[in-house]
């Protein structure tokens, strides 16, 4: 099997995809921007060949790289980055070289928030009604129909990038000035008191869910960024049955095969949920590592097994919570890394600096810490976030 990994070096914590695929007997071929020497010996050993391009954004250059690897190694069986930024590139390459997986036509439903809403409804899952706006006239109608406050997000976009909360008419006018009708936006009512949570997992080659999990955030992403708040999120030991029911219905409706998925919800104050976004990839950052620690599993190896026609092996040990908790350099905390390690011992699975590109969103220092009970979760987050008086 010939498997092309797009950007095998970055992000660093995704490099195990190459290692486990290689362990499974796959011919792993890398295409990336980094010089070969920068890859390091471990990644070099896992790649049968590495083709360096000047710019992964240059689709024609990347197509030439794939063509070279095709000519040298034979037909390509998979092309994958597991990275939101390269999903469209992956799809274009699959289409060009007739490779298994999502093509461009399959991405519409996972790129546009307005399209996601249609499929959420088809799956029978509650949503917050919204409207697409392309000009000021649309915007005025949407605000009149939906009322304030509303959240305004690019219809085609991910995460909290270019997202606005419009509380007043002044906010609407400021948004108009910044927006300038440059791209279509999606407006929806702001959900008061909603708790951000997810239904995440992995499907096999037939689209069956073989792994599922959920995590909850302490604060919604928009408020986190605007207030530069302390972040923590918790991989749950068990999934709320209602969330699982909604999540599984959505996965079935979207029909993705041999893919990770990351679906965002708000849990309402009455305990019900509304679906927000379907992400056709893993949750970002260190989340896959946290899944592995919470469930005593190696998802990189399990994924490699699925790709090569094997089965998903369930772990035979009890689940734990895994907390991702961060500190910001702008604040002074009572407890540093050494103190945190001394306090929680081997429950601290790793402590890493967050890359500058993500620090504004998440914070600067990241800890992954396991816990057995909700009481321990609360103790850990309080201890890490305690500030000097």
VEXKOLTOR-810802 format. One line per field, with one value per residue (C-alpha): residue number from 1; residue in one letter; x, y, z. Coordinates in Angstrom, 3 decimals. Last residue first. Layout:
# VEXKOLTOR-810802
i [NUM, ...]
aa [A, ...]
px [X, ...]
py [Y, ...]
pz [Z, ...]
END
This chain:
# VEXKOLTOR-810802
i [389, 388, 387, 386, 385, 384, 383, 382, 381, 380, 379, 378, 377, 376, 375, 374, 373, 372, 371, 370, 369, 368, 367, 366, 365, 364, 363, 362, 361, 360, 359, 358, 357, 356, 355, 354, 353, 352, 351, 350, 349, 348, 347, 346, 345, 344, 343, 342, 341, 340, 339, 338, 337, 336, 335, 334, 333, 332, 331, 330, 329, 328, 327, 326, 325, 324, 323, 322, 321, 320, 319, 318, 317, 316, 315, 314, 313, 312, 311, 310, 309, 308, 307, 306, 305, 304, 303, 302, 301, 300, 299, 298, 297, 296, 295, 294, 293, 292, 291, 290, 289, 288, 287, 286, 285, 284, 283, 282, 281, 280, 279, 278, 277, 276, 275, 274, 273, 272, 271, 270, 269, 268, 267, 266, 265, 264, 263, 262, 261, 260, 259, 258, 257, 256, 255, 254, 253, 252, 251, 250, 249, 248, 247, 246, 245, 244, 243, 242, 241, 240, 239, 238, 237, 236, 235, 234, 233, 232, 231, 230, 229, 228, 227, 226, 225, 224, 223, 222, 221, 220, 219, 218, 217, 216, 215, 214, 213, 212, 211, 210, 209, 208, 207, 206, 205, 204, 203, 202, 201, 200, 199, 198, 197, 196, 195, 194, 193, 192, 191, 190, 189, 188, 187, 186, 185, 184, 183, 182, 181, 180, 179, 178, 177, 176, 175, 174, 173, 172, 171, 170, 169, 168, 167, 166, 165, 164, 163, 162, 161, 160, 159, 158, 157, 156, 155, 154, 153, 152, 151, 150, 149, 148, 147, 146, 145, 144, 143, 142, 141, 140, 139, 138, 137, 136, 135, 134, 133, 132, 131, 130, 129, 128, 127, 126, 125, 124, 123, 122, 121, 120, 119, 118, 117, 116, 115, 114, 113, 112, 111, 110, 109, 108, 107, 106, 105, 104, 103, 102, 101, 100, 99, 98, 97, 96, 95, 94, 93, 92, 91, 90, 89, 88, 87, 86, 85, 84, 83, 82, 81, 80, 79, 78, 77, 76, 75, 74, 73, 72, 71, 70, 69, 68, 67, 66, 65, 64, 63, 62, 61, 60, 59, 58, 57, 56, 55, 54, 53, 52, 51, 50, 49, 48, 47, 46, 45, 44, 43, 42, 41, 40, 39, 38, 37, 36, 35, 34, 33, 32, 31, 30, 29, 28, 27, 26, 25, 24, 23, 22, 21, 20, 19, 18, 17, 16, 15, 14, 13, 12, 11, 10, 9, 8, 7, 6, 5, 4, 3, 2, 1]
aa [X, X, X, X, X, X, X, X, X, X, X, X, X, X, X, X, X, X, X, X, X, X, X, X, X, X, X, X, X, X, X, X, X, X, X, X, X, X, X, X, X, X, X, X, X, X, X, X, X, X, X, X, X, X, X, X, X, X, X, X, X, X, X, X, X, X, X, X, X, X, X, X, X, X, X, X, X, X, X, X, X, X, X, X, X, X, X, X, X, X, X, X, X, X, X, X, X, X, X, X, X, X, X, X, X, X, X, X, X, X, X, X, X, X, X, X, X, X, X, X, X, X, X, X, X, X, X, X, X, X, X, X, X, X, X, X, X, X, X, X, X, X, X, X, X, X, X, X, X, X, X, X, X, X, X, X, X, X, X, X, X, X, X, X, X, X, X, X, X, X, X, X, X, X, X, X, X, X, X, X, X, X, X, X, X, X, X, X, X, X, X, X, X, X, X, X, X, X, X, X, X, X, X, X, X, X, X, X, X, X, X, X, X, X, X, X, X, X, X, X, X, X, X, X, X, X, X, X, X, X, X, X, X, X, X, X, X, X, X, X, X, X, X, X, X, X, X, X, X, X, X, X, X, X, X, X, X, X, X, X, X, X, X, X, X, X, X, X, X, X, X, X, X, X, X, X, X, X, X, X, X, X, X, X, X, X, X, X, X, X, X, X, X, X, X, X, X, X, X, X, X, X, X, X, X, X, X, X, X, X, X, X, X, X, X, X, X, X, X, X, X, X, X, X, X, X, X, X, X, X, X, X, X, X, X, X, X, X, X, X, X, X, X, X, X, X, X, X, X, X, X, X, X, X, X, X, X, X, X, X, X, X, X, X, X, X, X, X, X, X, X, X, X, X, X, X, X, X, X, X, X, X, X, X, X, X, X, X, X]
px [-2.192, -0.467, -2.827, -4.414, -5.000, -2.985, -4.349, -7.972, -7.846, -6.362, -8.792, -11.825, -10.717, -10.000, -13.575, -14.825, -13.146, -10.307, -7.948, -5.289, -3.220, -2.249, -0.511, -0.079, 1.913, 1.321, -2.439, -5.195, -6.265, -3.424, -0.973, -2.004, 0.536, 3.070, 3.355, 2.148, 4.931, 4.574, 3.868, 3.117, 1.265, 0.907, -0.841, 2.676, 3.120, 0.207, 1.725, 5.411, 4.573, 2.490, 5.234, 7.840, 5.633, 4.907, 2.263, 1.020, 0.478, 1.494, -0.467, 0.590, 2.501, -0.829, -1.429, -3.178, -5.208, -5.947, -7.635, -7.772, -10.576, -10.030, -11.334, -11.053, -8.624, -9.289, -8.679, -10.881, -9.034, -10.122, -9.873, -7.518, -7.976, -4.716, -6.353, -8.105, -4.837, -3.080, -5.918, -5.544, -1.792, -2.275, -5.133, -2.829, -5.028, -5.013, -8.420, -7.621, -3.956, -4.673, -7.529, -5.155, -2.592, -5.330, -6.205, -2.699, -3.597, -6.477, -9.630, -9.283, -10.799, -14.010, -15.185, -18.965, -20.190, -22.833, -25.278, -27.757, -27.997, -30.505, -29.712, -32.122, -29.174, -28.171, -25.268, -23.656, -22.292, -19.131, -18.478, -14.921, -14.552, -11.714, -12.025, -12.217, -15.607, -17.787, -21.543, -22.700, -26.040, -24.503, -22.084, -24.963, -27.114, -24.131, -23.590, -27.235, -27.557, -24.155, -25.137, -28.369, -26.484, -24.018, -20.583, -18.394, -14.866, -14.882, -11.880, -11.800, -11.053, -9.228, -8.585, -7.712, -9.259, -7.826, -11.204, -11.726, -10.076, -11.889, -15.183, -15.061, -13.974, -16.773, -15.616, -14.781, -14.662, -16.140, -14.794, -16.370, -15.334, -16.034, -14.079, -15.224, -18.003, -19.113, -18.455, -17.632, -13.872, -13.907, -15.051, -13.164, -14.324, -15.510, -18.703, -17.950, -18.755, -19.305, -21.582, -24.381, -25.360, -26.912, -26.746, -26.112, -28.576, -27.161, -25.481, -23.484, -21.187, -20.449, -17.163, -15.813, -19.081, -17.009, -16.582, -14.729, -17.144, -20.208, -18.985, -18.645, -22.217, -23.526, -21.647, -23.242, -26.643, -25.999, -24.758, -22.970, -20.506, -17.933, -15.947, -13.022, -11.289, -13.162, -12.742, -13.224, -14.398, -16.831, -19.980, -17.684, -19.011, -21.414, -22.827, -26.046, -27.222, -29.609, -32.688, -32.934, -35.314, -34.284, -30.597, -30.983, -32.826, -30.174, -27.386, -29.028, -29.256, -25.652, -24.414, -23.750, -25.643, -26.413, -29.062, -29.310, -31.574, -29.894, -29.839, -31.592, -30.610, -33.017, -30.268, -31.851, -31.698, -27.962, -27.625, -29.207, -27.196, -23.947, -24.797, -25.176, -21.937, -20.081, -16.934, -18.182, -21.141, -19.197, -16.280, -17.691, -17.678, -13.941, -13.138, -13.160, -11.431, -9.894, -7.460, -8.279, -5.066, -6.593, -9.536, -7.364, -5.049, -7.914, -9.324, -6.001, -5.557, -9.038, -8.281, -4.876, -5.646, -7.855, -5.011, -5.281, -2.882, -4.068, -3.517, -4.285, -3.835, -1.330, -0.600, 3.084, 6.231, 8.333, 5.692, 3.182, 5.858, 6.684, 3.001, 2.455, 5.303, 3.976, 0.575, 2.283, 3.832, 0.493, -1.254, 1.123, -0.098, 2.318, 5.150, 8.772, 8.191, 10.226, 9.560, 10.205, 10.593, 10.067, 9.170, 9.337, 13.145, 13.152, 10.597, 12.886, 16.064, 14.870, 12.664, 14.916, 17.495, 14.878, 14.260, 10.722, 8.057, 6.242, 5.356, 5.873, 5.574, 4.696, 4.856, 2.617, 3.836, 1.863, 4.977, 5.229, 1.640, 2.469, 5.528, 3.946, 0.856, 3.238, 4.326, 1.035, 2.596, 5.018, 2.353, 4.078, 6.588, 4.359, 3.081, 0.920, 1.249, 1.077, 0.163, 1.287, 0.000]
py [37.225, 34.722, 32.886, 29.464, 28.055, 24.846, 24.101, 24.937, 22.756, 19.815, 19.967, 20.226, 17.188, 15.307, 15.936, 14.796, 11.454, 9.301, 12.004, 12.280, 15.411, 16.978, 20.309, 23.183, 26.399, 29.412, 29.968, 28.542, 31.170, 33.682, 30.783, 29.035, 30.459, 30.847, 27.071, 25.801, 24.935, 21.384, 19.494, 15.787, 12.907, 14.506, 11.637, 10.347, 12.780, 15.122, 17.492, 17.194, 17.558, 20.681, 22.144, 21.505, 23.037, 26.218, 26.830, 30.184, 31.608, 35.008, 36.079, 37.277, 34.034, 32.205, 28.846, 25.846, 22.795, 19.716, 17.300, 13.559, 11.646, 7.935, 4.877, 1.420, -1.092, -3.616, -1.332, -2.021, -3.252, -1.732, -4.301, -4.686, -3.667, -1.743, 1.626, 0.247, -1.014, 2.285, 4.078, 1.763, 2.413, 6.199, 5.783, 4.174, 3.391, 3.727, 5.496, 8.852, 8.816, 8.030, 10.523, 13.117, 12.444, 12.942, 16.260, 17.739, 20.512, 19.983, 17.872, 15.245, 15.733, 16.443, 19.095, 19.226, 22.426, 23.716, 21.004, 21.973, 19.965, 19.246, 19.523, 22.396, 24.817, 24.000, 21.803, 23.477, 21.118, 20.627, 17.590, 16.279, 13.444, 11.056, 9.371, 5.946, 6.766, 9.885, 9.422, 12.860, 11.355, 8.451, 10.779, 13.090, 10.275, 9.002, 12.436, 12.982, 9.625, 10.041, 13.482, 12.034, 9.088, 11.455, 10.066, 8.364, 8.918, 12.470, 14.216, 17.513, 21.016, 23.792, 27.362, 30.483, 33.566, 35.921, 37.716, 37.899, 34.544, 32.508, 34.310, 33.237, 29.687, 28.895, 28.376, 25.378, 23.139, 19.632, 16.494, 13.526, 10.103, 7.597, 4.838, 2.262, 4.326, 2.580, 4.431, 1.323, 1.979, 2.538, 5.636, 7.536, 9.674, 12.939, 14.222, 17.635, 20.130, 23.864, 24.700, 27.112, 29.792, 32.072, 30.761, 33.710, 33.711, 32.720, 34.610, 33.004, 35.228, 35.349, 37.033, 40.524, 42.311, 45.163, 43.014, 45.558, 48.415, 46.168, 44.642, 48.104, 48.893, 45.642, 46.310, 49.779, 48.157, 46.063, 42.690, 41.416, 38.657, 38.373, 35.527, 36.222, 32.992, 31.214, 27.723, 27.022, 28.921, 28.933, 30.629, 33.152, 33.609, 36.151, 35.359, 37.129, 39.231, 40.518, 39.630, 36.745, 38.235, 41.888, 40.934, 38.698, 41.353, 43.983, 41.566, 40.578, 44.271, 44.798, 42.069, 38.322, 37.103, 33.430, 32.889, 30.926, 28.627, 27.147, 23.413, 20.334, 16.931, 14.957, 13.791, 15.837, 18.841, 18.322, 17.872, 21.233, 22.942, 21.606, 23.239, 26.685, 26.167, 25.623, 23.503, 20.060, 19.758, 21.272, 18.892, 15.847, 17.575, 18.230, 14.533, 12.635, 9.260, 6.627, 7.961, 8.810, 10.799, 14.214, 13.700, 12.496, 15.478, 17.966, 16.352, 16.473, 20.127, 20.902, 19.187, 20.923, 23.534, 21.181, 18.682, 14.886, 15.235, 12.389, 10.807, 7.075, 4.200, 5.742, 3.699, 2.844, 3.714, 5.768, 7.113, 7.675, 9.413, 11.717, 12.410, 13.210, 15.747, 17.274, 17.633, 19.408, 21.939, 22.477, 22.993, 25.737, 26.124, 23.343, 25.737, 24.991, 21.260, 18.474, 14.888, 12.345, 8.631, 5.381, 7.472, 5.851, 5.996, 9.722, 10.312, 8.734, 10.346, 13.934, 15.761, 18.825, 17.021, 16.525, 20.264, 21.236, 22.049, 18.719, 15.607, 12.251, 8.705, 5.877, 2.372, 0.615, -2.419, -1.782, -0.391, 2.156, 3.217, 3.463, 5.682, 7.960, 8.590, 9.011, 12.340, 13.955, 15.384, 17.419, 19.337, 19.413, 16.811, 14.639, 17.657, 15.658, 11.945, 9.833, 6.179, 3.468, 0.000]
pz [45.034, 42.824, 40.529, 40.888, 37.389, 37.819, 41.300, 40.434, 37.301, 39.207, 42.139, 39.846, 37.828, 41.069, 42.229, 38.816, 39.471, 38.113, 36.843, 34.142, 33.473, 30.144, 30.732, 28.268, 28.671, 26.433, 26.327, 24.139, 21.614, 21.757, 22.107, 18.887, 16.405, 19.228, 19.568, 22.983, 25.409, 26.666, 29.887, 29.562, 31.155, 34.594, 36.433, 37.064, 39.936, 40.726, 43.300, 42.392, 38.690, 39.384, 41.582, 38.878, 36.168, 38.128, 40.798, 42.118, 38.673, 37.327, 34.249, 30.771, 30.183, 29.974, 31.668, 30.178, 31.147, 29.058, 31.429, 30.850, 32.551, 32.912, 31.088, 32.646, 31.076, 28.291, 25.307, 22.255, 19.174, 15.858, 13.102, 10.163, 6.538, 6.121, 6.770, 9.853, 11.384, 10.695, 12.506, 15.497, 15.563, 15.611, 18.086, 20.641, 23.652, 27.423, 27.229, 28.837, 27.792, 24.137, 23.973, 25.462, 22.736, 20.128, 21.792, 21.692, 19.274, 16.909, 17.037, 14.357, 10.928, 9.023, 11.462, 11.856, 13.494, 15.917, 16.983, 19.712, 22.925, 25.701, 29.420, 30.183, 30.511, 26.959, 25.900, 22.912, 20.312, 18.251, 16.059, 15.550, 13.042, 12.192, 8.850, 7.242, 5.704, 5.930, 5.596, 6.766, 7.826, 9.748, 11.551, 12.470, 13.876, 15.904, 17.407, 18.316, 20.085, 21.756, 23.056, 24.479, 26.025, 27.803, 26.951, 29.553, 30.863, 29.479, 27.942, 29.827, 28.648, 30.429, 29.515, 31.497, 29.918, 27.300, 27.465, 23.712, 23.088, 25.738, 25.098, 21.455, 22.299, 24.752, 28.386, 30.594, 27.550, 27.373, 25.750, 24.058, 22.801, 20.070, 18.368, 15.808, 14.220, 11.035, 7.766, 5.735, 5.700, 9.471, 11.345, 14.050, 16.952, 18.398, 19.997, 21.427, 24.168, 24.606, 27.539, 26.592, 29.105, 26.509, 22.939, 20.613, 17.729, 14.322, 11.508, 8.680, 6.668, 2.934, 2.060, 1.391, 2.216, 3.736, 6.878, 9.029, 8.415, 8.563, 11.849, 13.357, 12.267, 13.795, 17.043, 17.197, 16.663, 19.770, 20.996, 17.891, 18.735, 15.976, 14.428, 12.075, 13.171, 15.988, 14.570, 10.895, 7.849, 4.953, 6.224, 7.926, 11.463, 12.990, 16.439, 17.335, 20.274, 19.044, 16.986, 14.531, 11.942, 12.251, 12.441, 9.389, 7.387, 8.152, 7.225, 3.950, 2.995, 4.065, 1.721, 1.552, 4.621, 5.316, 7.982, 11.214, 13.198, 16.275, 15.723, 17.132, 15.674, 13.483, 11.114, 8.313, 10.627, 11.175, 7.407, 6.631, 9.369, 7.910, 4.572, 6.190, 8.086, 4.818, 4.773, 5.870, 3.474, 0.579, 1.119, -0.675, -4.083, -3.671, -3.270, 0.027, 0.079, -2.176, -4.822, -8.438, -9.061, -9.770, -7.421, -4.573, -5.116, -5.045, -1.883, -0.015, -1.016, 0.319, 3.621, 3.948, 6.621, 8.621, 9.111, 9.007, 6.034, 3.818, 0.405, 0.214, -2.247, -4.687, -7.811, -8.453, -6.519, -8.957, -11.350, -8.532, -6.430, -9.351, -10.034, -6.351, -6.434, -9.660, -7.988, -5.076, -7.459, -9.180, -5.841, -4.691, -1.089, -0.111, -0.984, -1.829, -2.171, -0.572, -1.594, 1.139, 0.445, 2.321, 5.362, 8.804, 8.995, 8.166, 10.914, 13.514, 12.145, 12.295, 9.791, 9.636, 7.483, 4.751, 4.466, 5.535, 2.930, 2.824, 0.836, 2.549, 1.228, 3.627, 2.092, 4.618, 6.541, 9.723, 11.447, 8.616, 9.252, 12.956, 12.421, 9.811, 11.950, 14.910, 13.332, 14.382, 17.574, 15.475, 13.576, 11.187, 9.992, 7.788, 5.819, 3.380, 4.026, 0.870, 1.453, -0.968, 0.000]
END
